[in-house]
Amino acid sequence: MNRIKKIFTILLSAFLWIVAVCLVTVVIGISYWFYNTKPVTSAAEEYAGKINVPAGTSVRLVAETLEKEKFIRSAKVFYLAVRFNLFNRNENFTLKSGTYTLRSSMNLKEIYELLQSGEQEYITVSVAEGLTKSKIARILEEKNVCLASDFLSACRDQNLLAEYKIPALSFEGYLFPDTYFFTQGMTAQEIVRTMVNNFFTKISEIPSFADYGNKKLHDIVILSSIVEREYRIREEAPLIASVFTNRLNHNIGLYSCATIEYIITEIQGLPHPERITYKDLKIESPYNTYKWAGLPEGPISNPGTVALEAASNPAKTNYYYFVLTDPTSGRHTFSSNFDQHKAAENTNYVLK
């Protein structure tokens, strides 16, 4: 009996020790959990930063990055929270790619929820009407969206051009001017797709673009890109388009200074000229509309809706000339013959 009693006492003692150890372990575990789910700093001492989560990134790598950047206390705890859905037992954690702004005063649950919310940090990029692809590339690089060289390479991607059935060597003219919300980590191809998709969406809303074939569409984009660089007042855009259309219909050179500027700045890579000289008008280039009749080889800018509407539906006029006669307002005088044009030109030195 004593022996049984002794064994019982030993077993009870061992059990109590096990219970005690388990309790201590649970207490330590709970304490460890609460400590590592707390914010790294208080709101008064917080600091903020961005974390980029590329598509396909593992949760473990993100957790390690968060710990390294001091937004969480433990990568292991974050990983366990994700692995076992500890903050939401009814829904599996889904890590969404993007760029997120974090604060050190956020607790682990807030960061957990943010990274699967898709509420990422966007980079706002405004692209004005009439910019060229090289100018857009510089803006994207300045905004830290992508390298200018990568964007220009994507603009010349022949497979991408073939996908959109664009009969050109680049996407110049199809990068629709608008305000975009890009994210860090986007590829140059994704950015080009976004802008080109926007272009096709916008022209689908313009009735005069209905049923254009690829070649006709490209010709309209070229003309639009010139109109974009020439008009200053919205209501004059269809009139300027009519001048160019009338000239094209009669095989007369367009005589657009904007095409000369494009040759100098975009093809020759020189600074923007203060004025166009007669020497410039003799430059050998398929973009020189003073030297050759017809449309230039390709678009000279990326036109907006006003220019696209004007070029696809020009006013019906007998105008063949226009000249800037009010530089302050940007108003032009339109003429149907050269004598009228010369008379209007006497008010200003800019010849169109």
C-alpha positions as CSV (number, residue, x, y, z in Angstrom):
1,M,0.0,0.0,0.0
2,N,2.8,2.4,0.9
3,R,4.4,1.6,-2.4
4,I,1.2,2.4,-4.3
5,K,0.9,5.6,-2.3
6,K,4.5,6.5,-3.1
7,I,4.0,5.9,-6.8
8,F,0.8,8.0,-6.7
9,T,2.6,10.8,-5.0
10,I,5.4,10.7,-7.6
11,L,2.9,10.7,-10.5
12,L,0.9,13.5,-8.9
13,S,4.0,15.5,-8.4
14,A,5.1,14.9,-12.0
15,F,1.6,15.9,-13.2
16,L,1.6,19.1,-11.2
17,W,5.1,19.9,-12.5
18,I,3.8,19.3,-16.1
19,V,0.8,21.5,-15.5
20,A,3.0,24.1,-14.0
21,V,5.4,24.0,-16.9
22,C,2.5,24.1,-19.3
23,L,1.0,27.1,-17.5
24,V,4.3,28.9,-17.5
25,T,4.8,28.1,-21.2
26,V,1.3,29.3,-22.0
27,V,1.9,32.5,-20.0
28,I,5.2,33.0,-21.7
29,G,3.6,32.3,-25.1
30,I,0.8,34.7,-24.5
31,S,3.2,37.4,-23.2
32,Y,5.5,36.8,-26.3
33,W,2.5,37.0,-28.6
34,F,1.1,40.2,-27.1
35,Y,4.6,41.8,-27.0
36,N,5.3,41.0,-30.7
37,T,1.8,42.1,-31.9
38,K,2.2,45.5,-30.2
39,P,3.3,48.5,-32.3
40,V,7.0,49.1,-32.5
41,T,6.6,52.6,-31.3
42,S,4.0,54.9,-29.8
43,A,2.0,57.3,-32.0
44,A,4.1,60.2,-30.6
45,E,7.4,58.5,-31.7
46,E,6.1,56.9,-35.0
47,Y,7.9,57.0,-38.3
48,A,6.5,56.1,-41.7
49,G,7.8,54.3,-44.7
50,K,6.9,52.4,-47.8
51,I,7.2,48.7,-48.5
52,N,7.0,47.3,-52.0
53,V,5.4,43.9,-52.4
54,P,6.0,42.6,-56.0
55,A,3.7,40.0,-57.4
56,G,4.7,36.5,-56.4
57,T,6.6,37.6,-53.3
58,S,6.4,35.1,-50.4
59,V,4.9,35.9,-47.0
60,R,8.1,34.9,-45.3
61,L,10.2,37.4,-47.4
62,V,7.7,40.1,-46.7
63,A,7.8,39.3,-42.9
64,E,11.6,39.5,-42.9
65,T,11.4,42.8,-44.7
66,L,8.9,44.2,-42.2
67,E,11.2,43.2,-39.3
68,K,14.3,44.6,-41.0
69,E,12.5,47.9,-41.7
70,K,11.4,47.9,-38.0
71,F,7.6,47.9,-38.7
72,I,7.1,44.7,-36.8
73,R,8.9,43.1,-33.9
74,S,9.1,39.5,-35.1
75,A,9.0,38.1,-38.6
76,K,8.3,34.6,-37.1
77,V,5.2,35.9,-35.3
78,F,3.9,37.6,-38.4
79,Y,4.4,34.4,-40.5
80,L,2.6,32.3,-37.9
81,A,-0.3,34.7,-37.9
82,V,-0.6,34.4,-41.6
83,R,0.1,30.7,-41.7
84,F,-2.7,29.9,-39.2
85,N,-5.1,32.8,-40.0
86,L,-4.8,33.9,-36.3
87,F,-6.4,37.3,-36.9
88,N,-9.3,35.9,-38.9
89,R,-10.1,32.3,-38.6
90,N,-12.9,32.5,-41.2
91,E,-10.8,33.8,-44.1
92,N,-7.5,32.8,-45.5
93,F,-4.8,35.5,-45.7
94,T,-4.2,36.7,-49.3
95,L,-1.1,38.8,-49.8
96,K,-1.7,41.4,-52.5
97,S,1.1,43.0,-54.5
98,G,1.6,46.7,-54.4
99,T,3.3,49.6,-52.6
100,Y,2.1,50.2,-49.1
101,T,2.7,53.1,-46.6
102,L,3.3,51.8,-43.1
103,R,3.6,53.5,-39.7
104,S,5.6,52.2,-36.8
105,S,2.6,52.8,-34.5
106,M,0.5,50.2,-36.4
107,N,0.0,47.0,-34.5
108,L,0.5,43.6,-36.2
109,K,-3.1,43.1,-36.9
110,E,-3.4,46.4,-38.7
111,I,-0.4,45.6,-40.9
112,Y,-1.8,42.1,-41.5
113,E,-5.1,43.6,-42.7
114,L,-3.5,46.3,-44.8
115,L,-1.3,43.9,-46.8
116,Q,-4.3,41.9,-47.9
117,S,-6.6,44.8,-48.4
118,G,-5.1,45.9,-51.7
119,E,-5.2,49.5,-50.4
120,Q,-1.8,50.3,-51.8
121,E,0.1,53.5,-52.2
122,Y,-0.3,54.9,-55.7
123,I,2.0,57.3,-57.5
124,T,0.0,60.0,-59.3
125,V,1.4,60.8,-62.7
126,S,-0.2,63.6,-64.8
127,V,0.6,63.4,-68.5
128,A,-0.3,66.6,-70.4
129,E,-1.6,66.7,-74.0
130,G,1.1,67.0,-76.6
131,L,4.0,65.4,-74.7
132,T,6.3,63.0,-76.6
133,K,7.1,59.5,-75.4
134,S,10.6,60.7,-74.3
135,K,9.1,63.5,-72.2
136,I,6.7,61.0,-70.6
137,A,9.6,58.7,-69.9
138,R,11.4,61.4,-68.0
139,I,8.3,62.1,-65.9
140,L,7.9,58.5,-65.0
141,E,11.6,58.2,-64.0
142,E,11.3,61.5,-61.9
143,K,8.3,60.0,-60.2
144,N,10.2,56.7,-59.5
145,V,7.7,54.7,-61.4
146,C,10.2,53.1,-63.8
147,L,13.4,53.9,-65.7
148,A,13.0,56.2,-68.7
149,S,15.1,53.7,-70.8
150,D,12.8,50.8,-69.8
151,F,9.7,52.8,-70.8
152,L,11.2,53.8,-74.1
153,S,12.1,50.2,-74.8
154,A,8.6,49.1,-74.0
155,C,7.3,51.8,-76.4
156,R,9.3,50.2,-79.2
157,D,8.4,46.6,-78.3
158,Q,7.4,45.1,-81.7
159,N,5.4,42.2,-80.1
160,L,3.4,44.7,-78.1
161,L,2.8,46.8,-81.1
162,A,1.6,43.8,-83.1
163,E,-0.7,42.9,-80.3
164,Y,-2.5,46.2,-80.7
165,K,-2.2,46.1,-84.5
166,I,-0.4,49.4,-84.6
167,P,1.4,49.9,-87.9
168,A,4.3,51.9,-86.5
169,L,7.7,51.5,-84.9
170,S,6.6,52.9,-81.5
171,F,3.6,53.8,-79.4
172,E,4.2,57.5,-80.0
173,G,0.7,59.0,-80.4
174,Y,-1.1,56.2,-78.5
175,L,0.0,57.1,-75.0
176,F,-3.1,58.9,-74.0
177,P,-2.7,62.1,-71.9
178,D,-4.4,61.7,-68.5
179,T,-3.8,61.4,-64.8
180,Y,-2.6,57.9,-63.9
181,F,-2.2,56.1,-60.6
182,F,0.8,53.8,-61.0
183,T,2.6,51.8,-58.4
184,Q,6.2,51.1,-57.7
185,G,7.2,47.8,-59.2
186,M,5.0,48.1,-62.3
187,T,6.8,47.0,-65.4
188,A,7.3,49.4,-68.3
189,Q,5.2,47.1,-70.4
190,E,2.3,47.3,-67.9
191,I,2.6,51.1,-67.9
192,V,2.5,51.3,-71.7
193,R,-0.5,48.9,-71.8
194,T,-2.4,51.1,-69.3
195,M,-1.9,54.2,-71.4
196,V,-2.6,52.5,-74.7
197,N,-5.7,50.8,-73.3
198,N,-6.9,54.2,-72.1
199,F,-6.3,55.6,-75.6
200,F,-8.5,52.9,-77.2
201,T,-11.2,53.4,-74.5
202,K,-11.3,57.2,-75.2
203,I,-11.5,56.9,-79.0
204,S,-14.3,54.4,-78.6
205,E,-16.3,57.2,-77.1
206,I,-15.7,59.5,-80.2
207,P,-18.4,58.7,-82.9
208,S,-16.2,59.9,-85.8
209,F,-13.7,57.1,-84.9
210,A,-16.2,54.3,-85.7
211,D,-15.1,51.7,-88.2
212,Y,-11.6,53.0,-88.8
213,G,-9.2,50.4,-90.0
214,N,-5.7,50.2,-88.5
215,K,-4.1,52.3,-91.3
216,K,-6.8,54.9,-91.4
217,L,-6.7,55.1,-87.6
218,H,-2.9,55.6,-87.6
219,D,-3.2,58.4,-90.2
220,I,-5.7,60.1,-88.0
221,V,-3.4,59.7,-84.9
222,I,-0.6,61.3,-86.9
223,L,-2.8,64.2,-88.0
224,S,-4.1,64.6,-84.4
225,S,-0.6,64.7,-83.0
226,I,0.2,67.7,-85.3
227,V,-3.1,69.5,-84.5
228,E,-2.3,69.0,-80.8
229,R,0.9,70.9,-81.1
230,E,-0.6,73.7,-83.3
231,Y,-3.9,74.7,-81.6
232,R,-4.2,76.8,-78.5
233,I,-7.9,77.6,-78.4
234,R,-10.2,74.6,-78.3
235,E,-12.7,75.9,-80.9
236,E,-9.9,76.5,-83.4
237,A,-8.7,72.8,-83.4
238,P,-11.3,71.7,-86.0
239,L,-10.3,74.7,-88.2
240,I,-6.6,73.9,-88.0
241,A,-7.5,70.2,-88.8
242,S,-9.4,71.5,-91.8
243,V,-6.4,73.4,-93.1
244,F,-4.2,70.3,-92.9
245,T,-7.0,68.1,-94.4
246,N,-7.5,70.5,-97.3
247,R,-3.7,70.5,-98.0
248,L,-3.5,66.7,-97.8
249,N,-6.4,66.4,-100.2
250,H,-4.6,68.5,-102.7
251,N,-1.1,67.1,-102.1
252,I,0.2,70.3,-100.6
253,G,2.8,70.2,-97.9
254,L,1.5,70.7,-94.3
255,Y,4.2,73.3,-93.5
256,S,3.9,72.6,-89.8
257,C,6.7,74.1,-87.6
258,A,5.7,71.5,-84.9
259,T,7.1,68.7,-87.1
260,I,10.4,70.6,-87.4
261,E,10.6,71.0,-83.7
262,Y,10.0,67.2,-83.3
263,I,12.9,66.5,-85.7
264,I,15.2,68.8,-83.7
265,T,14.3,67.8,-80.2
266,E,13.2,64.2,-80.5
267,I,15.2,62.8,-83.5
268,Q,18.4,65.0,-83.3
269,G,18.2,65.2,-79.5
270,L,18.9,69.0,-79.5
271,P,17.4,71.6,-77.1
272,H,14.1,73.2,-78.1
273,P,14.8,76.0,-80.6
274,E,13.9,79.5,-79.8
275,R,12.8,79.9,-83.4
276,I,12.6,77.8,-86.6
277,T,15.2,79.0,-89.2
278,Y,15.1,78.5,-93.0
279,K,18.0,76.1,-92.5
280,D,15.8,74.0,-90.3
281,L,13.2,73.8,-93.0
282,K,15.6,72.0,-95.3
283,I,16.4,69.2,-92.8
284,E,16.3,65.8,-94.6
285,S,13.7,63.8,-92.6
286,P,10.4,62.0,-93.4
287,Y,9.0,64.2,-90.6
288,N,9.8,67.4,-92.5
289,T,6.4,68.7,-93.7
290,Y,8.0,71.7,-95.4
291,K,10.1,69.4,-97.6
292,W,7.6,66.6,-98.3
293,A,3.8,66.6,-99.0
294,G,1.6,64.3,-97.1
295,L,1.7,63.1,-93.5
296,P,5.0,62.7,-91.7
297,E,6.3,59.2,-91.0
298,G,4.6,59.0,-87.6
299,P,2.9,61.0,-84.8
300,I,4.9,63.9,-83.3
301,S,3.1,63.9,-79.9
302,N,0.5,62.2,-77.9
303,P,-2.8,64.0,-78.6
304,G,-5.7,64.4,-76.3
305,T,-9.5,64.2,-77.0
306,V,-9.8,67.7,-78.5
307,A,-7.2,67.1,-81.2
308,L,-8.4,63.5,-81.8
309,E,-12.0,64.7,-82.3
310,A,-10.8,67.6,-84.6
311,A,-8.6,65.4,-86.8
312,S,-11.3,62.7,-87.2
313,N,-14.0,65.3,-87.9
314,P,-12.4,68.5,-89.2
315,A,-14.5,71.5,-90.0
316,K,-15.7,72.0,-93.6
317,T,-13.8,75.0,-94.8
318,N,-11.9,76.3,-97.8
319,Y,-9.0,77.3,-95.6
320,Y,-5.4,76.5,-96.7
321,Y,-3.4,78.8,-94.3
322,F,-3.4,79.9,-90.7
323,V,-1.2,82.3,-88.8
324,L,-0.9,83.2,-85.1
325,T,-2.1,86.8,-84.9
326,D,-2.8,87.1,-81.1
327,P,0.0,85.4,-79.1
328,T,-1.6,86.4,-75.8
329,S,-4.9,84.6,-76.5
330,G,-3.5,82.0,-78.9
331,R,-5.9,83.0,-81.6
332,H,-5.1,82.4,-85.3
333,T,-6.3,84.0,-88.5
334,F,-7.4,81.6,-91.2
335,S,-7.2,82.2,-95.0
336,S,-8.3,80.5,-98.1
337,N,-5.6,82.0,-100.4
338,F,-2.0,83.1,-100.2
339,D,-2.7,86.8,-100.6
340,Q,-5.0,86.8,-97.6
341,H,-2.5,84.8,-95.7
342,K,0.3,87.3,-96.4
343,A,-1.9,90.2,-95.3
344,A,-2.6,88.4,-92.0
345,E,1.0,87.3,-91.6
346,N,2.1,91.0,-91.5
347,T,0.7,91.1,-88.0
348,N,3.0,88.3,-86.8
349,Y,6.3,86.7,-87.9
350,V,5.1,83.1,-87.4
351,L,4.4,81.4,-90.7
352,K,2.2,78.3,-91.0
